[in-house]
Structure formats: structure tokens, C-alpha cells
């Protein structure tokens, strides 16, 4: 039974990781990017 519980947990973790990856991909699509495409940096704001 412990093995079944472990397998069930692994499956749940895999599903959660897939969701996290999807969310991160979506965030990357809408996040403002600097010239290098790395996202916002402190350099962008320091000149204000």
C-alpha cells in the first residue's frame, strides 16, 4: 500500500509541476522584456 501512495504522490507532483510550467510559460509571454529578453532588471529603473 505504501508503494501505491508513493506512486499517487508522484503523479500528483507531476501534474502540479506541469501546471507550474504552464503558468511560468504564460507569465514569460506577458512579462515586459528588456533588449536581451531577460525581463526587467534594476538597470532599467536606476536612471529614473
N, C-alpha and C positions, 0 to 999 in steps of 0.2 A: 504493500500500500504506500509506503514511503516513496518508492520509485514513481508511482503514479502521481503523487503530489508534486514531486520534483519536476516531472515532465510537464504537468499542468502549469506550474510556476514558470518554467522556461518558455512555454507557449505564450503565456500572458506577457512576460517580459518582452518577447519578440514582437508581439502586437503593439505594446506601448512604444518600443523603440521605433517601429515603423511609423507610428503616429507622430512621434517627436521629429523624425526625419522629414516627414511631410510638412510639419509646421515650420521647421527650420528652412526648408526649401521655399515655402511661401513667404516667410519673413525676408529671405535673401532677395526675392523678386521685388519687393516693395521698399526695401531699405535704401535710403539715399546713398549714393556711392561717390567716392572721390575719383580723381583721374585714374588711379591704379585699380579701381574697382574693389577696394578693400573695405569699404564702408567709411563711416565718419572717423576722423582722428582728431586729437587735440590741436594739431596744427591748423585745422580748418577754422577753429574757433578762437585761436590765440590772437589773431590780428584785429579782433573786434574792439 
